[in-house]
């Protein structure tokens, strides 16, 4: 895929989304080295429906795409799946340009809409839909499925019954512009755990609803249209949203001030590799924190190596553990390594932060380093590695 014109859905359903390749941070916090897409779709039938808008950064391009596909026609409906600004920014402009078009949305979305926009005659412009209701476009019918807290309370998804397409809102989305060809799972996983990850139970509810549908294609609001091997993508979402580990293995996460704690963490990485264990390493002081969160959920086990700092644990580790707590980290085994020159306290602080999390097993064997690695530390390291492996 190199441009919008190569995104083919069907003769009557057109892609009118846009790539954003110059965005520095998605949601002002997540790096997107390959950009992001804001997806929007157009259903051409007896009645014409636009499926969501795009971010304000791409208003001009979106309206150009819409006009190109509409030709001389005028849309009858704007379907509002999700009110987050990267999808809703152009709702008011749309209503001003197409004064007869109706907004089709959930009751919660209608209630929230005035928080974002001042749309004249809002009540007359809105068609509020409920679970299971359908909108007749002619040959196409949109069935509405409520998806509250995936990942906002007003979200709904739409199932087009004729072509069997699920318009999945932020579900099955990923980072990365469509013009950039890359493996789906890595950036979809990072997207899921950092943005949707807290809401596993609502995602499970939505997956149960979706399991009753005959789905031939998934059209998300970010990332590529999914057409082939849909079972692969749905299986990933089942694993992620039920907080299962995707891979048996260990993430070693280090927060080192001067490099001595990191040196010990890398020794642990080497030991695990020698034992044939699948292992990932992250330097929390320098690596992408969102990727560290992704790997923490991906692997079944984790070893934390943190330096003592100001009577606690070095702030990158503290930040990491706070993020895991917010995202619902659970069902894991965790080992602890601390470093401290006069009063090592990192293990206690890390344990205290992990304890409230659900179903976390903390290894009995811990490692304490005083300033730098010494040969006498090796036995404790070996015992921790043995325990985490078994």
Secondary structure as GFF3:
##gff-version 3
##sequence-region A 1 390
A	DSSP	three_ten_helix	4	6	.	.	.	ID=ss1
A	DSSP	beta_strand	13	15	.	.	.	ID=ss2
A	DSSP	beta_strand	18	20	.	.	.	ID=ss3
A	DSSP	beta_strand	25	26	.	.	.	ID=ss4
A	DSSP	beta_strand	30	31	.	.	.	ID=ss5
A	DSSP	beta_strand	36	38	.	.	.	ID=ss6
A	DSSP	beta_strand	41	43	.	.	.	ID=ss7
A	DSSP	beta_strand	49	51	.	.	.	ID=ss8
A	DSSP	three_ten_helix	56	58	.	.	.	ID=ss9
A	DSSP	alpha_helix	59	70	.	.	.	ID=ss10
A	DSSP	beta_strand	77	79	.	.	.	ID=ss11
A	DSSP	alpha_helix	85	88	.	.	.	ID=ss12
A	DSSP	alpha_helix	91	97	.	.	.	ID=ss13
A	DSSP	beta_strand	102	105	.	.	.	ID=ss14
A	DSSP	alpha_helix	107	116	.	.	.	ID=ss15
A	DSSP	alpha_helix	122	125	.	.	.	ID=ss16
A	DSSP	beta_strand	126	128	.	.	.	ID=ss17
A	DSSP	beta_strand	134	136	.	.	.	ID=ss18
A	DSSP	beta_strand	141	146	.	.	.	ID=ss19
A	DSSP	beta_strand	156	160	.	.	.	ID=ss20
A	DSSP	beta_strand	165	167	.	.	.	ID=ss21
A	DSSP	alpha_helix	184	191	.	.	.	ID=ss22
A	DSSP	pi_helix	192	196	.	.	.	ID=ss23
A	DSSP	three_ten_helix	197	199	.	.	.	ID=ss24
A	DSSP	alpha_helix	200	210	.	.	.	ID=ss25
A	DSSP	beta_strand	217	219	.	.	.	ID=ss26
A	DSSP	alpha_helix	230	241	.	.	.	ID=ss27
A	DSSP	beta_strand	247	255	.	.	.	ID=ss28
A	DSSP	alpha_helix	260	274	.	.	.	ID=ss29
A	DSSP	beta_strand	279	283	.	.	.	ID=ss30
A	DSSP	alpha_helix	289	298	.	.	.	ID=ss31
A	DSSP	beta_strand	299	309	.	.	.	ID=ss32
A	DSSP	beta_strand	312	313	.	.	.	ID=ss33
A	DSSP	alpha_helix	315	326	.	.	.	ID=ss34
A	DSSP	beta_strand	330	339	.	.	.	ID=ss35
A	DSSP	alpha_helix	346	355	.	.	.	ID=ss36
A	DSSP	beta_strand	358	362	.	.	.	ID=ss37
A	DSSP	beta_strand	367	369	.	.	.	ID=ss38
A	DSSP	three_ten_helix	375	377	.	.	.	ID=ss39
A	DSSP	alpha_helix	378	389	.	.	.	ID=ss40
###
